[in-house]
Amino acid sequence: MTVEPQAVEGVAGARFGVRRVQRDAAAMAVASLVNSVLGASFWAFSAKFISPADLGVMTAVLAVILSAVAIVSTGVGDAYTALLPAVGPARGLVYRHGQRVFFALISVTAVVGAVGCTMLLREVRGSWGVAALVAVGIVVWGTWALQNSTVAAVGRAQWLPVANIAVGIGKIVILPLLAFTLSWHSVELAVVISGAALVAILWPRINQVMKSNDDLPSGASISEDRAVSEFNRLVVRTVALCTLGLGLLLLTPFLVTVYAGPSQGALFALSVSLVTTLDFIGASMSVSLVVHASGSPEDTRTMARTILIRSGAVTLAGVVVLIAVVPAALRFLNPQYGQMGAFAVIAVLCASTLARVPYLVWAAWQQSRRNLRMPLIFNAFTAALMLAILPVLCRDYGALGGAVALLVHQVALTAAAGVQFMVEQRRTG
C-alpha cells in the first residue's frame, strides 16, 4: 500500500528541499568519487603484492561480508532515508527502533554469513578464524554503512566526503602493514579495522543530532502513532529488495570464485570492485533524492530529473576512464590479469553500470513514495535469471561469464523499470 504524502509543515529549508538536494547529491557524489580513487589505490596494492589465487580467496570472503552488510544496513538505511525526514517529532523514536531492528538482523546475518562462507568456499572450509572474521566484519562494517545512510537522512551529507576519505586512507595504510606482517586475510582485516575507527567517531555525533533535532523538519507527512508501524512495514520491503538487488550484486565475487576458481574470482572481484564504485555514485545521489523527496514530495519530478542527468554524466565519464586505464593497470600490476582477459571483463561490467543508472533513479523515486512492490517483483525475477545463468557462464568463461550474467540481469531490470514508468505516466496523464 502506498502512503499518500500530506502537506509537510515547518520543513527545515536549510537542509531539505529542492535547493538542498543538489548540494547533498554533490556531496554524496564527491564521497563516492573519493571512495573510487582511494578504493582503486587499495585494490592496486592488493593486485600488486598478493597473488591472484590468494587474493581470490580474500575477495570471496570480503564479498560475503559486503553482501550481508548490503542486505541489512542498506535495507534499514533505506527505511531511515525514506522516513526520518517525514516523521517530525517521532524521529527519535523511529531512529531508536531502527537501531534495535538493525542489531537484531545484523547479528543473525553475521552468524549465517560466517557459517555459509566456511562451508561453501573450499579454501576456508572449517576455519574458525575465518568464521570469526566474517561475523565481526559484518557487524562492524554494517554499523559503518548504516551510519552513512543515517547521516544523509538527517541532512548531514556534507560529512560523508571527510568520513570516506578517512576510511579509504585507513585501509591503504593498514593493508601493507598486515600484508607484510600478519599475512592472513589482510584485505578483509584492513576494511574492518578502518570501519571500526569511523564507527567510534561518528556514533556520538549522530546521537547528538538526533537528540537536538537541529535543522530537521518539524512537520510530518506520517503521524507519530503510525511512524514505527510504517518503519516496520517499509523495512521488510527494503531488506527484501536489498537482498535481491545490491546484496546479490556484492555476493557475485564469492559465487564466481566458487564456480570458476580463485584466480578467475580474483580477476572478477578486482574488476567489479573498481567498476561498482561508479554504481555507488548513482546510488548515493539517488539516496539524496529519497531524503529530499520524502520531505518535499511536490518537487519529486524536478529532483529526479536533476539526479538522472548528473549521475548519468558522472557515471559516463567514469566509465570512459575505467575502460581506458584499468585493463592496462591490471596488466602492469600483474601480467596474469592481462592473460585472463581483463579488458573484456571491465568493458562488460562498465556497460552494466551505465544500464543501472536509470534504474537507480526510478527505484529511488519509488522508495520516496514508500511504494516498493514493483521494485521487489522486478528484482525477484531478474535475480532468479542471473542465478540460473551464472554457474554455466562462469564454468565456461570464468570472470567474463560472471560479467555477462551481471549485464543480462541489469538490462532486464532497467527495461522492466522503464516499461513500468511509461505505463504509470500514461495512466496518470
C-alpha positions as a Markdown table, in Angstrom:
| # | Residue | x | y | z |
|---|---|---|---|---|
| 1 | Met | 0.0 | 0.0 | 0.0 |
| 2 | Thr | 1.4 | 3.4 | -0.9 |
| 3 | Val | 1.3 | 6.1 | 1.7 |
| 4 | Glu | 0.0 | 9.3 | 0.2 |
| 5 | Pro | 2.1 | 12.2 | 1.4 |
| 6 | Gln | 0.3 | 15.1 | 3.2 |
| 7 | Ala | 1.5 | 18.6 | 3.4 |
| 8 | Val | 4.7 | 18.9 | 5.4 |
| 9 | Glu | 4.7 | 22.0 | 7.6 |
| 10 | Gly | 7.8 | 23.6 | 9.1 |
| 11 | Val | 10.3 | 21.8 | 6.8 |
| 12 | Ala | 13.8 | 22.9 | 7.7 |
| 13 | Gly | 14.6 | 24.7 | 4.4 |
| 14 | Ala | 18.3 | 24.9 | 5.2 |
| 15 | Arg | 18.8 | 21.2 | 4.9 |
| 16 | Phe | 15.8 | 19.8 | 3.0 |
| 17 | Gly | 14.1 | 20.6 | -0.3 |
| 18 | Val | 14.7 | 21.1 | -4.0 |
| 19 | Arg | 17.6 | 23.5 | -3.5 |
| 20 | Arg | 19.4 | 21.4 | -0.9 |
| 21 | Val | 19.0 | 18.2 | -2.9 |
| 22 | Gln | 21.6 | 19.4 | -5.5 |
| 23 | Arg | 24.1 | 20.2 | -2.7 |
| 24 | Asp | 23.6 | 16.9 | -0.9 |
| 25 | Ala | 23.8 | 15.0 | -4.2 |
| 26 | Ala | 27.0 | 16.7 | -5.0 |
| 27 | Ala | 28.4 | 15.9 | -1.5 |
| 28 | Met | 27.4 | 12.3 | -1.9 |
| 29 | Ala | 28.9 | 12.1 | -5.4 |
| 30 | Val | 32.2 | 13.6 | -4.1 |
| 31 | Ala | 32.2 | 11.0 | -1.3 |
| 32 | Ser | 31.7 | 8.2 | -3.9 |
| 33 | Leu | 34.4 | 9.7 | -6.1 |
| 34 | Val | 36.8 | 9.8 | -3.2 |
| 35 | Asn | 35.9 | 6.2 | -2.5 |
| 36 | Ser | 36.6 | 5.4 | -6.1 |
| 37 | Val | 40.1 | 6.9 | -6.1 |
| 38 | Leu | 41.1 | 5.5 | -2.7 |
| 39 | Gly | 39.5 | 2.2 | -3.5 |
| 40 | Ala | 41.4 | 1.9 | -6.7 |
| 41 | Ser | 44.6 | 2.5 | -4.8 |
| 42 | Phe | 43.7 | -0.1 | -2.2 |
| 43 | Trp | 42.9 | -2.7 | -4.9 |
| 44 | Ala | 46.0 | -1.8 | -6.9 |
| 45 | Phe | 48.2 | -2.6 | -3.9 |
| 46 | Ser | 46.3 | -5.8 | -3.4 |
| 47 | Ala | 46.8 | -6.9 | -7.0 |
| 48 | Lys | 50.5 | -6.0 | -6.9 |
| 49 | Phe | 51.5 | -7.8 | -3.8 |
| 50 | Ile | 49.0 | -10.6 | -3.3 |
| 51 | Ser | 48.9 | -13.5 | -5.8 |
| 52 | Pro | 45.7 | -14.0 | -7.8 |
| 53 | Ala | 45.0 | -17.3 | -6.1 |
| 54 | Asp | 45.3 | -15.9 | -2.5 |
| 55 | Leu | 43.5 | -12.6 | -3.5 |
| 56 | Gly | 40.7 | -14.6 | -4.9 |
| 57 | Val | 40.0 | -16.3 | -1.5 |
| 58 | Met | 40.3 | -12.9 | 0.3 |
| 59 | Thr | 37.9 | -11.2 | -2.0 |
| 60 | Ala | 35.4 | -14.1 | -1.8 |
| 61 | Val | 35.4 | -13.8 | 2.0 |
| 62 | Leu | 35.1 | -10.0 | 1.7 |
| 63 | Ala | 32.2 | -10.4 | -0.7 |
| 64 | Val | 30.3 | -12.4 | 1.9 |
| 65 | Ile | 30.8 | -9.5 | 4.4 |
| 66 | Leu | 29.8 | -6.8 | 2.0 |
| 67 | Ser | 26.8 | -8.7 | 0.7 |
| 68 | Ala | 25.4 | -9.3 | 4.2 |
| 69 | Val | 26.0 | -5.6 | 5.1 |
| 70 | Ala | 24.2 | -4.5 | 1.9 |
| 71 | Ile | 21.2 | -6.6 | 2.8 |
| 72 | Val | 20.8 | -5.4 | 6.4 |
| 73 | Ser | 22.5 | -2.0 | 6.6 |
| 74 | Thr | 21.2 | -0.7 | 3.2 |
| 75 | Gly | 17.7 | -2.1 | 4.0 |
| 76 | Val | 17.5 | -0.4 | 7.4 |
| 77 | Gly | 19.3 | 2.7 | 6.0 |
| 78 | Asp | 16.8 | 3.0 | 3.1 |
| 79 | Ala | 14.0 | 2.9 | 5.6 |
| 80 | Tyr | 15.7 | 5.7 | 7.5 |
| 81 | Thr | 16.2 | 7.9 | 4.5 |
| 82 | Ala | 12.6 | 7.5 | 3.5 |
| 83 | Leu | 11.1 | 8.1 | 7.0 |
| 84 | Leu | 13.4 | 10.2 | 9.2 |
| 85 | Pro | 12.7 | 13.4 | 7.1 |
| 86 | Ala | 9.0 | 12.7 | 7.1 |
| 87 | Val | 8.1 | 11.8 | 10.7 |
| 88 | Gly | 8.7 | 15.0 | 12.5 |
| 89 | Pro | 8.6 | 14.7 | 16.3 |
| 90 | Ala | 8.7 | 10.9 | 16.1 |
| 91 | Arg | 12.2 | 11.0 | 14.5 |
| 92 | Gly | 14.0 | 9.9 | 17.7 |
| 93 | Leu | 11.5 | 7.1 | 18.3 |
| 94 | Val | 11.9 | 5.8 | 14.8 |
| 95 | Tyr | 15.7 | 6.1 | 15.0 |
| 96 | Arg | 16.0 | 4.1 | 18.2 |
| 97 | His | 13.6 | 1.4 | 17.0 |
| 98 | Gly | 15.6 | 1.1 | 13.8 |
| 99 | Gln | 18.7 | 0.6 | 15.8 |
| 100 | Arg | 17.2 | -2.3 | 17.6 |
| 101 | Val | 15.9 | -3.8 | 14.4 |
| 102 | Phe | 19.3 | -3.4 | 12.8 |
| 103 | Phe | 21.3 | -5.0 | 15.6 |
| 104 | Ala | 18.9 | -8.0 | 15.7 |
| 105 | Leu | 19.1 | -8.5 | 12.0 |
| 106 | Ile | 22.9 | -8.0 | 11.7 |
| 107 | Ser | 23.6 | -10.4 | 14.5 |
| 108 | Val | 21.6 | -13.2 | 12.8 |
| 109 | Thr | 23.1 | -12.4 | 9.4 |
| 110 | Ala | 26.6 | -12.4 | 10.8 |
| 111 | Val | 26.2 | -16.0 | 12.1 |
| 112 | Val | 24.6 | -17.1 | 8.8 |
| 113 | Gly | 27.4 | -15.5 | 6.8 |
| 114 | Ala | 30.1 | -17.0 | 8.8 |
| 115 | Val | 28.7 | -20.5 | 8.6 |
| 116 | Gly | 27.9 | -20.2 | 4.9 |
| 117 | Cys | 31.3 | -18.9 | 3.9 |
| 118 | Thr | 33.2 | -21.6 | 5.8 |
| 119 | Met | 31.0 | -24.3 | 4.4 |
| 120 | Leu | 30.8 | -23.4 | 0.7 |
| 121 | Leu | 34.2 | -21.9 | 0.0 |
| 122 | Arg | 36.6 | -24.9 | -0.2 |
| 123 | Glu | 39.8 | -22.9 | 0.6 |
| 124 | Val | 38.5 | -21.8 | 4.1 |
| 125 | Arg | 36.2 | -24.7 | 4.9 |
| 126 | Gly | 36.1 | -25.4 | 8.6 |
| 127 | Ser | 38.2 | -22.4 | 9.6 |
| 128 | Trp | 37.1 | -20.9 | 12.9 |
| 129 | Gly | 39.3 | -17.9 | 12.4 |
| 130 | Val | 37.7 | -17.0 | 9.1 |
| 131 | Ala | 34.2 | -17.6 | 10.6 |
| 132 | Ala | 35.0 | -15.1 | 13.4 |
| 133 | Leu | 36.4 | -12.6 | 10.9 |
| 134 | Val | 33.3 | -12.8 | 8.8 |
| 135 | Ala | 30.9 | -12.4 | 11.8 |
| 136 | Val | 32.8 | -9.5 | 13.3 |
| 137 | Gly | 33.3 | -7.9 | 9.9 |
| 138 | Ile | 29.6 | -8.0 | 9.1 |
| 139 | Val | 28.7 | -6.3 | 12.4 |
| 140 | Val | 31.4 | -3.6 | 12.2 |
| 141 | Trp | 31.2 | -2.7 | 8.5 |
| 142 | Gly | 27.4 | -3.0 | 8.7 |
| 143 | Thr | 27.3 | -0.4 | 11.5 |
| 144 | Trp | 29.5 | 1.9 | 9.4 |
| 145 | Ala | 27.3 | 1.5 | 6.4 |
| 146 | Leu | 24.2 | 2.3 | 8.4 |
| 147 | Gln | 25.8 | 5.4 | 9.7 |
| 148 | Asn | 26.4 | 6.6 | 6.1 |
| 149 | Ser | 22.6 | 6.4 | 5.4 |
| 150 | Thr | 21.7 | 8.0 | 8.7 |
| 151 | Val | 24.0 | 10.9 | 8.2 |
| 152 | Ala | 22.3 | 11.5 | 4.8 |
| 153 | Ala | 18.8 | 11.1 | 6.2 |
| 154 | Val | 19.3 | 13.9 | 8.8 |
| 155 | Gly | 20.7 | 16.4 | 6.3 |
| 156 | Arg | 24.4 | 16.0 | 7.1 |
| 157 | Ala | 25.6 | 14.6 | 3.8 |
| 158 | Gln | 28.5 | 17.1 | 3.8 |
| 159 | Trp | 30.1 | 14.8 | 6.5 |
| 160 | Leu | 30.4 | 11.9 | 4.0 |
| 161 | Pro | 33.4 | 13.0 | 1.9 |
| 162 | Val | 35.6 | 13.5 | 5.0 |
| 163 | Ala | 34.4 | 10.3 | 6.6 |
| 164 | Asn | 35.0 | 8.3 | 3.4 |
| 165 | Ile | 38.5 | 9.8 | 2.9 |
| 166 | Ala | 39.3 | 8.7 | 6.4 |
| 167 | Val | 38.2 | 5.2 | 5.8 |
| 168 | Gly | 39.9 | 5.0 | 2.4 |
| 169 | Ile | 43.2 | 6.2 | 3.7 |
| 170 | Gly | 42.9 | 3.9 | 6.7 |
| 171 | Lys | 42.5 | 0.9 | 4.5 |
| 172 | Ile | 45.5 | 1.8 | 2.4 |
| 173 | Val | 47.7 | 2.4 | 5.4 |
| 174 | Ile | 46.6 | -0.8 | 7.3 |
| 175 | Leu | 46.8 | -3.2 | 4.3 |
| 176 | Pro | 50.6 | -3.2 | 3.7 |
| 177 | Leu | 51.2 | -3.4 | 7.4 |
| 178 | Leu | 49.1 | -6.5 | 7.6 |
| 179 | Ala | 50.3 | -8.0 | 4.3 |
| 180 | Phe | 53.9 | -7.9 | 5.3 |
| 181 | Thr | 53.5 | -8.9 | 9.0 |
| 182 | Leu | 50.4 | -11.0 | 9.7 |
| 183 | Ser | 49.9 | -12.3 | 6.1 |
| 184 | Trp | 46.5 | -13.6 | 6.9 |
| 185 | His | 43.3 | -12.2 | 5.2 |
| 186 | Ser | 44.9 | -8.8 | 5.2 |
| 187 | Val | 42.3 | -7.3 | 2.8 |
| 188 | Glu | 39.3 | -8.1 | 5.0 |
| 189 | Leu | 41.1 | -7.1 | 8.2 |
| 190 | Ala | 42.1 | -3.7 | 6.7 |
| 191 | Val | 38.5 | -3.0 | 5.7 |
| 192 | Val | 37.1 | -4.0 | 9.1 |
| 193 | Ile | 39.7 | -2.1 | 11.2 |
| 194 | Ser | 39.3 | 1.1 | 9.3 |
| 195 | Gly | 35.5 | 0.9 | 9.5 |
| 196 | Ala | 35.6 | 0.3 | 13.3 |
| 197 | Ala | 37.6 | 3.5 | 13.8 |
| 198 | Leu | 35.0 | 5.6 | 12.0 |
| 199 | Val | 32.1 | 3.9 | 13.8 |
| 200 | Ala | 33.6 | 5.1 | 17.1 |
| 201 | Ile | 34.0 | 8.7 | 15.8 |
| 202 | Leu | 30.5 | 9.1 | 14.2 |
| 203 | Trp | 28.4 | 7.3 | 16.8 |
| 204 | Pro | 28.3 | 10.2 | 19.3 |
| 205 | Arg | 27.9 | 12.8 | 16.7 |
| 206 | Ile | 24.8 | 11.1 | 15.1 |
| 207 | Asn | 23.3 | 10.6 | 18.6 |
| 208 | Gln | 23.8 | 14.3 | 19.3 |
| 209 | Val | 22.0 | 15.3 | 16.1 |
| 210 | Met | 19.1 | 13.0 | 16.9 |
| 211 | Lys | 18.7 | 14.5 | 20.4 |
| 212 | Ser | 19.0 | 18.1 | 19.3 |
| 213 | Asn | 16.8 | 17.9 | 16.1 |
| 214 | Asp | 18.8 | 20.8 | 14.8 |
| 215 | Asp | 17.7 | 22.0 | 11.4 |
| 216 | Leu | 15.5 | 18.9 | 10.9 |
| 217 | Pro | 11.9 | 19.1 | 9.6 |
| 218 | Ser | 9.4 | 19.7 | 12.4 |
| 219 | Gly | 6.3 | 18.9 | 10.3 |
| 220 | Ala | 5.3 | 15.3 | 9.4 |
| 221 | Ser | 3.7 | 13.6 | 6.5 |
| 222 | Ile | 3.3 | 10.5 | 8.7 |
| 223 | Ser | 1.5 | 10.8 | 12.1 |
| 224 | Glu | 3.5 | 9.9 | 15.2 |
| 225 | Asp | 1.3 | 7.0 | 16.2 |
| 226 | Arg | 1.9 | 5.4 | 12.8 |
| 227 | Ala | 5.6 | 6.1 | 12.5 |
| 228 | Val | 7.0 | 2.9 | 14.0 |
| 229 | Ser | 4.5 | 0.6 | 12.2 |
| 230 | Glu | 5.3 | 2.4 | 8.9 |
| 231 | Phe | 9.0 | 1.7 | 9.6 |
| 232 | Asn | 8.3 | -1.9 | 10.2 |
| 233 | Arg | 6.3 | -2.2 | 7.0 |
| 234 | Leu | 8.9 | -0.4 | 5.0 |
| 235 | Val | 12.0 | -2.2 | 6.4 |
| 236 | Val | 10.6 | -5.6 | 5.5 |
| 237 | Arg | 10.4 | -4.5 | 1.9 |
| 238 | Thr | 13.7 | -2.6 | 1.8 |
| 239 | Val | 15.6 | -5.6 | 3.3 |
| 240 | Ala | 14.0 | -7.9 | 0.8 |
| 241 | Leu | 14.8 | -5.5 | -2.1 |
| 242 | Cys | 18.4 | -5.2 | -1.0 |
| 243 | Thr | 18.7 | -9.0 | -0.7 |
| 244 | Leu | 17.6 | -9.3 | -4.3 |
| 245 | Gly | 19.5 | -6.3 | -5.6 |
| 246 | Leu | 22.7 | -4.9 | -4.1 |
| 247 | Gly | 23.2 | -7.9 | -1.8 |
| 248 | Leu | 23.2 | -10.3 | -4.7 |
| 249 | Leu | 25.5 | -8.0 | -6.7 |
| 250 | Leu | 28.1 | -7.9 | -4.0 |
| 251 | Leu | 27.9 | -11.6 | -3.5 |
| 252 | Thr | 28.9 | -12.3 | -7.1 |
| 253 | Pro | 32.7 | -12.4 | -6.5 |
| 254 | Phe | 32.1 | -15.2 | -4.0 |
| 255 | Leu | 29.9 | -17.1 | -6.4 |
| 256 | Val | 32.4 | -16.6 | -9.3 |
| 257 | Thr | 35.2 | -17.9 | -7.0 |
| 258 | Val | 33.1 | -21.0 | -6.1 |
| 259 | Tyr | 32.2 | -21.7 | -9.8 |
| 260 | Ala | 35.4 | -20.7 | -11.6 |
| 261 | Gly | 38.2 | -20.9 | -9.0 |
| 262 | Pro | 40.2 | -18.4 | -7.0 |
| 263 | Ser | 42.3 | -16.9 | -9.9 |
| 264 | Gln | 39.2 | -16.1 | -12.0 |
| 265 | Gly | 37.5 | -15.0 | -8.8 |
| 266 | Ala | 40.3 | -12.5 | -8.2 |
| 267 | Leu | 40.1 | -11.0 | -11.6 |
| 268 | Phe | 36.3 | -10.7 | -11.3 |
| 269 | Ala | 36.5 | -9.2 | -7.8 |
| 270 | Leu | 39.1 | -6.7 | -8.7 |
| 271 | Ser | 37.2 | -5.6 | -11.8 |
| 272 | Val | 33.8 | -5.5 | -10.1 |
| 273 | Ser | 35.2 | -3.7 | -7.1 |
| 274 | Leu | 36.6 | -0.9 | -9.3 |
| 275 | Val | 33.5 | -0.7 | -11.6 |
| 276 | Thr | 30.9 | -0.8 | -8.9 |
| 277 | Thr | 32.4 | 2.3 | -7.3 |
| 278 | Leu | 30.6 | 4.1 | -10.2 |
| 279 | Asp | 27.4 | 2.3 | -9.2 |
| 280 | Phe | 27.7 | 3.9 | -5.8 |
| 281 | Ile | 27.9 | 7.3 | -7.3 |
| 282 | Gly | 24.5 | 6.9 | -8.8 |
| 283 | Ala | 23.2 | 5.1 | -5.7 |
| 284 | Ser | 24.4 | 7.7 | -3.3 |
| 285 | Met | 23.0 | 10.6 | -5.4 |
| 286 | Ser | 19.7 | 8.6 | -5.5 |
| 287 | Val | 19.7 | 8.4 | -1.7 |
| 288 | Ser | 19.7 | 12.2 | -1.7 |
| 289 | Leu | 16.6 | 12.1 | -3.9 |
| 290 | Val | 14.9 | 9.8 | -1.4 |
| 291 | Val | 15.7 | 12.0 | 1.5 |
| 292 | His | 14.5 | 15.3 | -0.1 |
| 293 | Ala | 11.6 | 13.9 | -2.0 |
| 294 | Ser | 10.3 | 12.4 | 1.3 |
| 295 | Gly | 10.4 | 15.8 | 2.9 |
| 296 | Ser | 9.2 | 17.8 | -0.2 |
| 297 | Pro | 7.1 | 15.4 | -2.3 |
| 298 | Glu | 5.7 | 18.1 | -4.5 |
| 299 | Asp | 9.2 | 18.6 | -6.1 |
| 300 | Thr | 10.0 | 14.9 | -6.7 |
| 301 | Arg | 9.8 | 15.1 | -10.5 |
| 302 | Thr | 12.2 | 18.0 | -10.8 |
| 303 | Met | 14.6 | 16.4 | -8.3 |
| 304 | Ala | 14.6 | 13.1 | -10.2 |
| 305 | Arg | 15.4 | 14.7 | -13.5 |
| 306 | Thr | 18.3 | 16.6 | -11.9 |
| 307 | Ile | 19.7 | 13.4 | -10.3 |
| 308 | Leu | 19.3 | 11.4 | -13.5 |
| 309 | Ile | 21.2 | 13.9 | -15.6 |
| 310 | Arg | 24.0 | 14.4 | -13.1 |
| 311 | Ser | 24.5 | 10.8 | -12.1 |
| 312 | Gly | 24.4 | 9.7 | -15.7 |
| 313 | Ala | 27.0 | 12.3 | -16.8 |
| 314 | Val | 29.4 | 11.4 | -13.9 |
| 315 | Thr | 29.0 | 7.7 | -14.5 |
| 316 | Leu | 29.6 | 8.0 | -18.2 |
| 317 | Ala | 32.8 | 10.0 | -17.5 |
| 318 | Gly | 33.9 | 7.4 | -15.0 |
| 319 | Val | 33.2 | 4.5 | -17.5 |
| 320 | Val | 35.4 | 6.1 | -20.1 |
| 321 | Val | 38.3 | 6.5 | -17.7 |
| 322 | Leu | 37.9 | 2.9 | -16.3 |
| 323 | Ile | 37.9 | 1.3 | -19.8 |
| 324 | Ala | 41.0 | 3.3 | -20.8 |
| 325 | Val | 43.0 | 2.8 | -17.7 |
| 326 | Val | 42.1 | -0.2 | -15.6 |
| 327 | Pro | 42.9 | -3.1 | -18.0 |
| 328 | Ala | 46.4 | -1.7 | -18.7 |
| 329 | Ala | 46.9 | -1.0 | -15.0 |
| 330 | Leu | 45.9 | -4.6 | -14.0 |
| 331 | Arg | 48.4 | -5.9 | -16.6 |
| 332 | Phe | 51.1 | -3.7 | -15.2 |
| 333 | Leu | 50.4 | -4.8 | -11.6 |
| 334 | Asn | 50.3 | -8.4 | -12.5 |
| 335 | Pro | 50.7 | -9.8 | -16.1 |
| 336 | Gln | 48.5 | -12.7 | -15.2 |
| 337 | Tyr | 45.4 | -10.5 | -15.3 |
| 338 | Gly | 46.1 | -9.4 | -18.8 |
| 339 | Gln | 46.4 | -13.0 | -19.9 |
| 340 | Met | 43.0 | -13.7 | -18.3 |
| 341 | Gly | 41.2 | -11.1 | -20.4 |
| 342 | Ala | 40.8 | -8.1 | -18.1 |
| 343 | Phe | 39.8 | -5.7 | -20.8 |
| 344 | Ala | 36.7 | -7.7 | -21.8 |
| 345 | Val | 35.6 | -8.1 | -18.2 |
| 346 | Ile | 36.0 | -4.4 | -17.5 |
| 347 | Ala | 34.1 | -3.4 | -20.6 |
| 348 | Val | 31.1 | -5.7 | -19.9 |
| 349 | Leu | 30.9 | -4.5 | -16.3 |
| 350 | Cys | 31.0 | -0.9 | -17.4 |
| 351 | Ala | 28.1 | -1.5 | -19.8 |
| 352 | Ser | 26.2 | -2.9 | -16.9 |
| 353 | Thr | 26.9 | 0.1 | -14.7 |
| 354 | Leu | 25.6 | 2.5 | -17.4 |
| 355 | Ala | 22.5 | 0.5 | -17.7 |
| 356 | Arg | 22.0 | 0.7 | -14.0 |
| 357 | Val | 21.7 | 4.5 | -13.6 |
| 358 | Pro | 18.1 | 5.0 | -14.8 |
| 359 | Tyr | 17.0 | 2.1 | -12.7 |
| 360 | Leu | 18.6 | 3.6 | -9.6 |
| 361 | Val | 16.8 | 6.9 | -10.1 |
| 362 | Trp | 13.5 | 5.1 | -10.7 |
| 363 | Ala | 13.9 | 2.9 | -7.6 |
| 364 | Ala | 14.7 | 6.0 | -5.5 |
| 365 | Trp | 11.5 | 7.6 | -6.8 |
| 366 | Gln | 9.5 | 4.6 | -5.8 |
| 367 | Gln | 11.2 | 4.5 | -2.4 |
| 368 | Ser | 10.5 | 8.1 | -1.7 |
| 369 | Arg | 6.8 | 7.2 | -2.2 |
| 370 | Arg | 7.3 | 4.2 | 0.0 |
| 371 | Asn | 5.9 | 2.0 | -2.8 |
| 372 | Leu | 8.3 | -0.9 | -3.3 |
| 373 | Arg | 6.0 | -3.6 | -4.7 |
| 374 | Met | 7.2 | -3.2 | -8.3 |
| 375 | Pro | 10.9 | -3.0 | -7.5 |
| 376 | Leu | 10.6 | -6.2 | -5.4 |
| 377 | Ile | 8.8 | -8.0 | -8.2 |
| 378 | Phe | 11.3 | -6.9 | -10.9 |
| 379 | Asn | 14.4 | -7.7 | -8.7 |
| 380 | Ala | 13.0 | -11.2 | -7.8 |
| 381 | Phe | 12.6 | -12.2 | -11.4 |
| 382 | Thr | 15.9 | -10.8 | -12.6 |
| 383 | Ala | 17.8 | -12.2 | -9.6 |
| 384 | Ala | 16.4 | -15.7 | -10.5 |
| 385 | Leu | 17.5 | -15.1 | -14.1 |
| 386 | Met | 21.1 | -14.3 | -13.0 |
| 387 | Leu | 21.4 | -17.1 | -10.6 |
| 388 | Ala | 20.2 | -19.5 | -13.3 |
| 389 | Ile | 22.8 | -18.4 | -15.9 |
| 390 | Leu | 25.7 | -17.6 | -13.6 |
| 391 | Pro | 27.0 | -21.1 | -12.9 |
| 392 | Val | 27.0 | -22.1 | -16.6 |
| 393 | Leu | 28.7 | -18.9 | -17.8 |
| 394 | Cys | 31.3 | -18.9 | -15.1 |
| 395 | Arg | 32.3 | -22.5 | -15.7 |
| 396 | Asp | 32.6 | -21.9 | -19.5 |
| 397 | Tyr | 34.0 | -18.3 | -19.5 |
| 398 | Gly | 35.3 | -17.6 | -16.0 |
| 399 | Ala | 35.3 | -14.0 | -14.9 |
| 400 | Leu | 33.9 | -12.8 | -18.2 |
| 401 | Gly | 30.9 | -15.2 | -17.8 |
| 402 | Gly | 30.2 | -13.5 | -14.4 |
| 403 | Ala | 30.3 | -10.1 | -16.0 |
| 404 | Val | 27.9 | -11.2 | -18.8 |
| 405 | Ala | 25.5 | -12.6 | -16.2 |
| 406 | Leu | 25.5 | -9.2 | -14.4 |
| 407 | Leu | 24.9 | -7.3 | -17.7 |
| 408 | Val | 21.9 | -9.5 | -18.6 |
| 409 | His | 20.5 | -9.0 | -15.1 |
| 410 | Gln | 20.8 | -5.3 | -15.2 |
| 411 | Val | 19.5 | -4.8 | -18.7 |
| 412 | Ala | 16.4 | -6.8 | -17.8 |
| 413 | Leu | 15.9 | -4.9 | -14.6 |
| 414 | Thr | 16.2 | -1.4 | -16.2 |
| 415 | Ala | 14.0 | -2.4 | -19.1 |
| 416 | Ala | 11.3 | -3.6 | -16.7 |
| 417 | Ala | 11.5 | -0.3 | -14.8 |
| 418 | Gly | 11.3 | 1.7 | -18.0 |
| 419 | Val | 8.2 | -0.1 | -19.1 |
| 420 | Gln | 6.5 | 0.4 | -15.7 |
| 421 | Phe | 7.4 | 4.1 | -15.7 |
| 422 | Met | 5.8 | 4.7 | -19.1 |
| 423 | Val | 2.7 | 2.7 | -18.2 |
| 424 | Glu | 2.3 | 4.8 | -15.0 |
| 425 | Gln | 2.8 | 8.1 | -16.8 |
| 426 | Arg | 0.1 | 7.2 | -19.4 |
| 427 | Arg | -2.2 | 6.2 | -16.6 |
| 428 | Thr | -1.7 | 9.4 | -14.6 |
| 429 | Gly | -1.6 | 11.6 | -17.7 |
